[in-house]
Amino acid sequence: SSGDAISAHSAVPATSDGAPGREYGMPRALLVLLGAAAAVIIVAGMQATAWLIGPAFMALVIVIAVAPVQSWLRGKGWPGWATTLVVVVLVYAVLLAICLGIIFSVARLAAELPQYASKADGLWTSANARLAELGIGPEQIKQARDSLNLGNLAGVLAALLGSVAGLASNLVFLLVLLGFLGVESSGYGHRMRSIAADRPQIVVELAKFTRGTRQYLLVTTVFGFIVAVLDSVALLLLGIPLAITWGLLSFITNYIPNIGFIIGVIPPALLGLLTGGPQLMLIVIVVYCAINFVVQSIIQPRFIGDAVGLSVTVTFLALVFWAWLLGALGAILAIPLTLLAKAVLVDIDPRAKWAHALLRSTAEEPDPNAPPKVSRRERRRMRAEVSGATPAQT
């Protein structure tokens, strides 16, 4: 009969031991290879368009950071056009402060370094005598000295300052993009409601990404400011030149996970070597290690763990990957970029829970011995039952 034919056609083939098996349309190994090939093509395309992806995501992160101001103003009864104007002004102010801080720091450093050329020569002379005692020839020493000439380094910094000033075209693009995002941020809620009607899980995960990114930026900014103040005060007490500049550098490098501290300690340590010798350089390194270890390695992770939810290994690998892919912006935005990729590729798909288990930090795992969480409404109901009153009365 036709029913038997349909049943025979839809039957699942049996395995060698007679148990029903499952037939795949394509071997799993081939699926893995095709997925890996597609990922390589996508990554190559992202690297080719890094000039676009980096500034675009930077603009998105800045708009996400200042968006609560718009919601707060709306709650106060401000009109929509006024809240949008405030958001756009705040976005431009944040970007302008970042750019001016970087340009000012590079300019001060380029102007300050030539003053230490004579001190560097004296240190180099004493180092030559030590190296000669160890049997290192004068020819190798001369080549190393030419490569480490502070005058050449000052020229490199001047060229770097010129290249920063030559980024006007990218800055204009970022400013225009920030303006568009700031204006359209007022319609974000309507867009999310439209998406939620068809794909509610996407809206949930994007909301988690936005909330996690905002919390990460808040915690990192607060602790970065604390570290910058402590580093600046310590450098001022030690007599290191440009202490405020190095404090600003430590604030910026605080957004680079794991290795930001190493980048921030190199310039003041070198100036400590030029002004006070190896002993002062060692003191600067020890002070930086003490401050950054206590603040960034002990205190800060307790506040930032809930926002990021990524293991230390994943964070470090993400830093290396995004820095290689997008350059300096990729290093600064490594955590938000990883949170977005995790939300879109892992959290949205219920079948990808195994990947979430590999990416998350151990702090996110539930404690089996911990008591179950009770909501506020449930606590009120329990108190009402004990007192003999109804929940409405309590």
Beta strands, then each sheet from edge to edge (+ up, - down):
end
